Amino acid sequence: MTEGTSQQDRGVGRANSRAASWLAWTLAGLSVAMFLASVAFFVLIRAAQAEASSSLVTSRSIIDLLVSVPFLAFPIVGALIASRRPHNPIGWICLAVGLLWMLLGLFDYYGVYGLAKPDTVPFPVVFYALVQWLWLPNVGLLAIYLVLLFPDGRLPSRRWRPLAWHSGAVIILLGVVSVLAPGELTELEGVRNPFGLEGAPWL
């Protein structure tokens, strides 16, 4: 390998590291922004509580909001790891867990507010329906892949590969079934799943 080629490779490596660092911190910032948006919708929900007698509104308490605060550690720790060790999937998994959790909370509060105050935000039922299955990839990443790949981003041995592939397939299958399953949405009596296939009750 010539000296020029070596310098070029180092330059490419530095550029890739800078791009990974920028992406990681951008995703972490997005997670924080979604949490702040959830706080704003929570305040709007509490303001609408006096006008709405729905149990869906009254069931959202400050405790539900505070539960999300510790999960802010995931995108921050993930960004720290991914910006320094971009080839280690642990950092990216932590970022994904943080993003999905904040997205889960945002969609929930968005949907609840839209249902409590009709015609204020578009498609509240659609966003609320997404919450019914969005927890699946979050739990899968946190409880399965983060544990399997910790700490160096590699499986303990080759014999763990079937579990990793099977877990991914199950998460995807359950997610698809949860999205397409017909029926009423949780806590919303009389409101059907907008994505549900009414002709396939076996789902």
Backbone as numpy.savetxt, mean C-alpha at the origin, in Angstrom:
# Nx Ny Nz CAx CAy CAz Cx Cy Cz
40.20 -5.66 -18.95 39.36 -4.46 -18.95 40.24 -3.22 -18.95
39.99 -2.31 -19.84 40.80 -1.10 -19.94 40.40 -0.11 -18.85
41.30 0.88 -18.62 41.03 1.88 -17.59 39.80 2.72 -17.96
39.67 3.03 -19.27 38.52 3.82 -19.71 37.22 3.10 -19.47
37.20 1.79 -19.74 35.99 1.01 -19.52 35.65 0.95 -18.04
36.67 0.82 -17.19 36.44 0.76 -15.76 35.85 2.07 -15.24
36.39 3.19 -15.72 35.86 4.48 -15.30 34.43 4.68 -15.78
34.16 4.20 -16.99 32.80 4.31 -17.52 31.82 3.50 -16.69
32.24 2.29 -16.29 31.37 1.45 -15.45 31.12 2.11 -14.10
32.15 2.73 -13.53 31.97 3.41 -12.25 31.01 4.59 -12.39
31.13 5.28 -13.52 30.22 6.40 -13.77 28.79 5.95 -13.90
28.59 4.85 -14.61 27.23 4.31 -14.75 26.70 3.86 -13.39
27.57 3.24 -12.58 27.16 2.79 -11.26 26.74 3.96 -10.37
27.51 5.07 -10.42 27.15 6.24 -9.63 25.83 6.84 -10.10
25.63 6.87 -11.42 24.38 7.40 -11.96 23.19 6.55 -11.53
23.38 5.22 -11.55 22.30 4.33 -11.12 22.00 4.51 -9.63
23.05 4.70 -8.83 22.87 4.91 -7.40 22.12 6.21 -7.12
22.47 7.27 -7.87 21.77 8.54 -7.69 20.30 8.42 -8.09
20.04 7.70 -9.19 18.66 7.50 -9.63 17.87 6.69 -8.61
18.49 5.65 -8.06 17.82 4.83 -7.05 17.54 5.65 -5.79
18.51 6.47 -5.39 18.33 7.32 -4.21 17.20 8.32 -4.43
17.17 8.94 -5.61 16.11 9.90 -5.92 14.74 9.22 -5.90
14.63 8.03 -6.50 13.37 7.31 -6.53 12.94 6.91 -5.13
13.88 6.43 -4.32 13.55 5.96 -2.98 13.00 7.10 -2.13
13.67 8.24 -2.15 13.21 9.37 -1.32 11.94 10.00 -1.87
11.76 9.92 -3.18 10.50 10.40 -3.77 9.33 9.55 -3.29
9.51 8.24 -3.27 8.46 7.34 -2.79 8.19 7.55 -1.30
9.26 7.79 -0.53 9.08 8.06 0.90 8.29 9.36 1.10
8.64 10.38 0.32 7.90 11.65 0.41 6.45 11.49 0.01
6.19 10.65 -0.98 4.82 10.39 -1.41 4.03 9.71 -0.29
4.67 8.81 0.42 4.00 8.14 1.55 3.60 9.15 2.62
4.52 10.06 2.95 4.22 11.09 3.94 3.09 11.99 3.45
3.12 12.35 2.17 2.07 13.20 1.60 0.71 12.51 1.68
0.67 11.20 1.42 -0.60 10.49 1.50 -1.10 10.42 2.93
-0.18 10.30 3.89 -0.60 10.31 5.29 -1.21 11.66 5.66
-0.59 12.74 5.23 -1.12 14.08 5.51 -2.48 14.28 4.85
-2.64 13.73 3.65 -3.95 13.80 2.98 -4.99 13.01 3.77
-4.58 11.87 4.34 -5.50 11.08 5.17 -5.93 11.87 6.40
-4.99 12.60 6.99 -5.32 13.44 8.15 -6.35 14.49 7.76
-6.17 15.10 6.58 -7.12 16.11 6.11 -8.51 15.52 5.93
-8.59 14.34 5.32 -9.90 13.70 5.14 -10.50 13.26 6.48
-9.65 12.86 7.42 -10.15 12.50 8.74 -10.80 13.70 9.42
-10.16 14.86 9.30 -10.73 16.09 9.88 -12.07 16.40 9.22
-12.14 16.24 7.90 -13.40 16.48 7.19 -14.48 15.49 7.62
-14.08 14.24 7.86 -15.04 13.23 8.32 -15.59 13.60 9.69
-14.71 14.04 10.60 -15.17 14.41 11.93 -16.09 15.62 11.87
-15.81 16.54 10.93 -16.68 17.70 10.77 -18.04 17.29 10.23
-18.05 16.25 9.40 -19.32 15.78 8.81 -20.08 14.87 9.75
-19.44 14.47 10.85 -20.08 13.52 11.76 -21.37 14.09 12.36
-21.40 15.40 12.59 -22.58 16.02 13.17 -23.77 15.96 12.23
-23.49 15.92 10.92 -24.57 15.90 9.93 -24.94 14.49 9.50
-23.99 13.56 9.63 -24.23 12.19 9.15 -24.38 11.24 10.34
-25.41 10.47 10.32 -25.64 9.51 11.41 -25.15 8.11 11.06
-24.45 7.98 9.94 -23.99 6.68 9.49 -22.97 6.09 10.46
-23.11 4.81 10.74 -22.14 4.12 11.60 -20.78 4.05 10.95
-20.74 4.13 9.62 -19.47 4.11 8.90 -18.63 5.32 9.29
-19.27 6.47 9.45 -18.56 7.69 9.83 -18.14 7.64 11.29
-19.06 7.26 12.16 -18.76 7.25 13.59 -17.74 6.18 13.97
-17.55 5.18 13.10 -16.59 4.11 13.43 -15.15 4.54 13.21
-14.91 5.65 12.55 -13.56 6.13 12.31 -13.14 7.05 13.44
-12.22 6.58 14.29 -11.78 7.35 15.45 -10.33 7.79 15.29
-9.88 8.59 16.23 -8.51 9.07 16.20 -7.53 7.90 16.34
-7.95 6.84 17.01 -7.10 5.66 17.16 -6.79 5.05 15.79
-7.79 5.00 14.91 -7.59 4.45 13.57 -6.53 5.24 12.81
-6.53 6.56 13.01 -5.55 7.40 12.34 -4.16 7.21 12.93
-4.08 7.13 14.27 -2.79 7.00 14.93 -2.12 5.66 14.64
-2.91 4.66 14.30 -2.34 3.34 13.97 -1.40 3.45 12.77
-1.68 4.39 11.88 -0.86 4.54 10.67 0.48 5.21 10.95
0.59 5.93 12.08 1.81 6.70 12.35 3.06 5.81 12.41
3.05 4.68 13.16 4.25 3.84 13.18 4.65 3.32 11.80
3.69 3.17 10.90 3.99 2.67 9.57 4.75 3.67 8.71
4.84 4.93 9.18 5.67 5.91 8.47 7.15 5.53 8.56
7.48 4.69 9.55 8.88 4.26 9.66 9.29 3.40 8.47
8.36 2.67 7.88 8.70 1.78 6.77 9.23 2.55 5.55
8.54 3.58 5.05 9.10 4.28 3.89 10.39 5.02 4.21
10.53 5.51 5.43 11.76 6.23 5.79 12.94 5.27 5.87
12.76 4.16 6.59 13.82 3.15 6.67 14.08 2.55 5.29
13.02 2.32 4.54 13.18 1.79 3.19 13.99 2.70 2.30
13.74 4.02 2.39 14.49 4.97 1.58 15.96 5.01 2.00
16.22 4.91 3.30 17.61 4.88 3.77 18.35 3.67 3.22
17.69 2.52 3.24 18.33 1.30 2.75 18.47 1.32 1.23
17.38 1.66 0.54 17.39 1.61 -0.92 18.34 2.64 -1.53
18.51 3.78 -0.87 19.42 4.79 -1.40 20.88 4.41 -1.24
21.17 3.54 -0.27 22.56 3.11 -0.04 22.84 1.70 -0.58
21.82 0.86 -0.58 21.96 -0.51 -1.09 20.81 -0.78 -2.06
20.85 -0.15 -3.24 19.71 -0.28 -4.17 19.47 -1.69 -4.67
20.47 -2.56 -4.57 20.31 -3.94 -5.05 19.71 -4.86 -3.99
19.55 -4.35 -2.77 18.94 -5.14 -1.71 17.43 -4.89 -1.72
16.61 -5.91 -1.97 15.16 -5.70 -2.06 14.50 -5.32 -0.75
15.19 -5.47 0.38 14.59 -5.14 1.67 14.14 -3.67 1.71
15.00 -2.79 1.20 14.64 -1.38 1.20 13.40 -1.10 0.36
13.33 -1.72 -0.80 12.18 -1.51 -1.69 10.92 -2.15 -1.13
11.05 -3.28 -0.43 9.89 -3.89 0.21 9.35 -2.98 1.30
10.25 -2.40 2.10 9.81 -1.47 3.15 9.10 -0.27 2.54
9.63 0.23 1.44 8.99 1.35 0.76 7.61 0.96 0.25
7.50 -0.24 -0.32 6.20 -0.70 -0.83 5.20 -0.87 0.30
5.63 -1.41 1.44 4.74 -1.59 2.58 4.23 -0.23 3.06
5.13 0.74 3.19 4.72 2.07 3.61 3.76 2.72 2.64
4.07 2.62 1.35 3.19 3.19 0.32 1.81 2.56 0.35
1.75 1.24 0.38 0.47 0.54 0.36 -0.35 0.85 1.61
0.31 0.93 2.77 -0.43 1.21 3.99 -1.02 2.62 3.96
-0.22 3.59 3.51 -0.72 4.95 3.43 -1.81 5.08 2.37
-1.66 4.35 1.27 -2.69 4.36 0.24 -3.98 3.73 0.75
-3.83 2.68 1.54 -4.99 2.02 2.14 -5.76 2.98 3.02
-5.04 3.71 3.88 -5.69 4.67 4.75 -6.32 5.82 3.98
-5.62 6.32 2.97 -6.14 7.43 2.18 -7.42 7.05 1.45
-7.42 5.88 0.81 -8.62 5.43 0.10 -9.79 5.23 1.06
-9.50 4.71 2.26 -10.56 4.48 3.24 -11.20 5.79 3.65
-10.40 6.76 4.07 -10.95 8.04 4.51 -11.60 8.81 3.37
-11.01 8.70 2.18 -11.60 9.35 1.00 -13.00 8.78 0.73
-13.10 7.46 0.74 -14.39 6.82 0.47 -15.41 7.13 1.54
-15.00 7.07 2.81 -15.93 7.35 3.90 -16.43 8.79 3.82
-15.53 9.73 3.54 -15.95 11.13 3.44 -16.91 11.32 2.27
-16.60 10.71 1.13 -17.47 10.84 -0.03 -18.85 10.25 0.20
-18.91 9.17 0.99 -20.21 8.55 1.30 -20.98 9.36 2.35
-20.22 10.01 3.25 -20.87 10.83 4.27 -21.37 12.15 3.70
-20.65 12.67 2.72 -21.02 13.94 2.08 -21.16 13.70 0.59
-22.28 13.22 0.12 -22.46 12.90 -1.30 -22.17 14.10 -2.20
-21.63 13.77 -3.37 -21.33 14.76 -4.42 -20.20 15.72 -4.06
-19.41 15.37 -3.05 -18.26 16.23 -2.71 -16.98 15.76 -3.40
-16.81 14.45 -3.52 -15.63 13.90 -4.21 -16.12 12.82 -5.18
-15.39 12.62 -6.28 -15.84 11.63 -7.27 -15.52 10.19 -6.86
-16.40 9.29 -7.23 -16.22 7.84 -7.10 -15.86 7.35 -5.69
-16.57 7.78 -4.66 -16.21 7.32 -3.31 -16.39 5.81 -3.13
-17.42 5.24 -3.77 -17.66 3.79 -3.62 -16.53 3.00 -4.26
-16.04 3.47 -5.40 -14.94 2.78 -6.08 -13.69 2.76 -5.20
-13.36 3.90 -4.62 -12.17 3.96 -3.77 -12.36 3.14 -2.50
-13.57 3.17 -1.94 -13.82 2.37 -0.75 -13.74 0.88 -1.07
-14.17 0.50 -2.26 -14.11 -0.91 -2.67 -12.66 -1.38 -2.80
-11.78 -0.50 -3.23 -10.37 -0.87 -3.38 -9.75 -1.24 -2.03
-10.26 -0.64 -0.97 -9.73 -0.94 0.37 -9.98 -2.39 0.74
-11.02 -3.01 0.18 -11.39 -4.37 0.55 -10.32 -5.40 0.20
-9.45 -5.08 -0.76 -8.42 -6.05 -1.15 -7.00 -5.49 -1.08
-6.86 -4.17 -0.91 -5.53 -3.57 -0.93 -4.65 -4.03 0.22
-5.26 -4.53 1.29 -4.48 -5.02 2.42 -3.74 -6.31 2.10
-4.20 -7.04 1.08 -3.60 -8.34 0.77 -2.12 -8.25 0.37
-1.76 -7.44 -0.65 -0.33 -7.34 -0.98 0.49 -6.74 0.15
-0.13 -5.87 0.94 0.59 -5.27 2.06 0.98 -6.31 3.09
0.01 -7.14 3.48 0.29 -8.19 4.46 1.27 -9.21 3.88
1.11 -9.53 2.59 2.02 -10.49 1.98 3.47 -10.01 1.99
3.67 -8.76 1.62 5.03 -8.22 1.62 5.61 -8.16 3.01
4.80 -7.74 3.97 5.30 -7.55 5.33 5.52 -8.88 6.07
4.54 -9.77 5.99 4.59 -10.99 6.79 5.33 -12.14 6.12
5.50 -12.06 4.79 6.14 -13.18 4.09 7.50 -12.77 3.51
7.47 -11.84 2.57 8.71 -11.55 1.82 9.74 -10.78 2.63
9.28 -9.88 3.51 10.24 -9.17 4.35 10.96 -10.14 5.28
10.21 -11.14 5.79 10.81 -12.14 6.67 11.70 -13.10 5.89
11.25 -13.54 4.72 12.02 -14.50 3.92 13.34 -13.92 3.43
13.34 -12.65 3.07 14.52 -12.05 2.43 15.41 -11.27 3.38
15.01 -11.14 4.62 15.81 -10.40 5.59 17.05 -11.21 5.98
18.25 -10.60 6.11 18.54 -9.17 5.97 19.22 -8.79 4.65
19.71 -9.80 3.89 20.54 -9.48 2.73 19.78 -9.51 1.41
18.46 -9.76 1.48 17.66 -9.78 0.27 17.67 -11.10 -0.46
18.19 -12.13 0.17 18.25 -13.45 -0.45 17.50 -14.46 0.41
16.97 -15.47 -0.27 16.32 -16.56 0.45 17.34 -17.34 1.26
16.94 -17.93 2.39 17.89 -18.71 3.20 18.56 -19.83 2.40
17.80 -20.45 1.49 18.34 -21.50 0.63 17.39 -21.71 -0.54
17.81 -22.53 -1.50 16.99 -22.79 -2.68 15.67 -23.47 -2.33
15.63 -24.23 -1.27 14.41 -24.97 -0.93 13.27 -24.04 -0.50
13.57 -22.76 -0.26 12.54 -21.79 0.09 11.88 -21.19 -1.15
12.41 -21.44 -2.32 11.84 -20.87 -3.54 10.38 -21.25 -3.78
10.01 -22.53 -3.61 8.58 -22.88 -3.81 7.64 -22.07 -2.91
8.05 -21.82 -1.66 7.22 -21.02 -0.77 7.08 -19.59 -1.29
8.19 -19.01 -1.77 8.15 -17.65 -2.28 7.24 -17.54 -3.50
7.37 -18.47 -4.44 6.53 -18.44 -5.63 5.07 -18.74 -5.29
4.84 -19.72 -4.42 3.48 -20.07 -4.05 2.80 -18.90 -3.32
3.53 -18.25 -2.45 2.96 -17.12 -1.71 2.55 -16.01 -2.67
3.41 -15.71 -3.64 3.08 -14.68 -4.61 1.84 -15.02 -5.41
1.74 -16.29 -5.82 0.57 -16.73 -6.59 -0.70 -16.63 -5.77
-0.63 -17.00 -4.49 -1.81 -16.94 -3.62 -2.24 -15.50 -3.40
-1.28 -14.61 -3.19 -1.61 -13.20 -2.98 -2.32 -12.63 -4.20
-1.79 -12.93 -5.38 -2.40 -12.43 -6.62 -3.80 -13.03 -6.80
-3.93 -14.33 -6.56 -5.22 -15.00 -6.73 -6.27 -14.43 -5.77
-5.90 -14.29 -4.51 -6.84 -13.75 -3.52 -7.20 -12.31 -3.86
-6.22 -11.55 -4.35 -6.50 -10.16 -4.72 -7.50 -10.07 -5.85
-7.32 -10.91 -6.88 -8.24 -10.90 -8.02 -9.63 -11.32 -7.58
-9.70 -12.38 -6.77 -11.00 -12.88 -6.30 -11.69 -11.82 -5.44
-10.93 -11.13 -4.57 -11.52 -10.11 -3.70 -12.06 -8.94 -4.51
-11.38 -8.59 -5.59 -11.83 -7.48 -6.43 -13.11 -7.86 -7.16
-13.18 -9.08 -7.68 -14.27 -9.47 -8.56 -15.45 -10.13 -7.83
-15.28 -10.45 -6.56 -16.34 -11.14 -5.83 -17.56 -10.22 -5.68
-18.74 -10.68 -6.09 -19.95 -9.86 -5.93 -20.42 -9.86 -4.48
-21.21 -8.87 -4.16 -21.76 -8.80 -2.81 -21.68 -7.39 -2.26
-22.17 -7.22 -1.03 -22.15 -5.92 -0.39 -20.76 -5.61 0.16
-20.42 -4.33 0.14 -19.16 -3.90 0.70 -19.24 -3.89 2.22
-18.11 -4.13 2.86 -18.06 -4.15 4.32 -18.52 -2.82 4.89
-19.43 -2.89 5.86 -19.97 -1.72 6.57 -20.90 -0.86 5.71
-21.19 -1.30 4.49 -22.07 -0.53 3.62 -23.26 -1.40 3.21
-24.28 -1.39 4.00 -25.45 -2.21 3.72 -26.16 -1.71 2.47
-26.39 -2.61 1.55 -27.10 -2.27 0.32 -26.23 -1.74 -0.79
-24.93 -1.54 -0.53 -24.01 -1.03 -1.56 -23.20 -2.20 -2.09
-23.34 -2.50 -3.36 -22.67 -3.64 -3.98 -21.26 -3.27 -4.41
-20.42 -4.28 -4.49 -19.06 -4.10 -4.99 -19.11 -3.66 -6.45
-18.61 -2.46 -6.78 -18.71 -1.98 -8.17 -17.88 -2.81 -9.15
-16.91 -3.56 -8.65 -16.09 -4.41 -9.51 -16.58 -5.86 -9.56
-17.57 -6.18 -8.73 -18.01 -7.56 -8.61 -18.69 -8.09 -9.84
-18.43 -9.34 -10.13 -19.08 -10.03 -11.24 -20.35 -10.69 -10.71
-21.48 -10.02 -10.91 -22.74 -10.49 -10.34 -23.16 -11.85 -10.91
-22.66 -12.18 -12.09 -23.00 -13.47 -12.67 -22.12 -14.61 -12.20
-21.19 -14.32 -11.29 -20.28 -15.36 -10.78 -20.29 -15.35 -9.26
-21.40 -15.77 -8.65 -21.47 -15.76 -7.18 -20.50 -16.74 -6.52
-19.99 -17.72 -7.27 -19.05 -18.69 -6.71 -17.73 -18.01 -6.27
-17.46 -16.82 -6.82 -16.25 -16.13 -6.41 -16.28 -15.78 -4.91
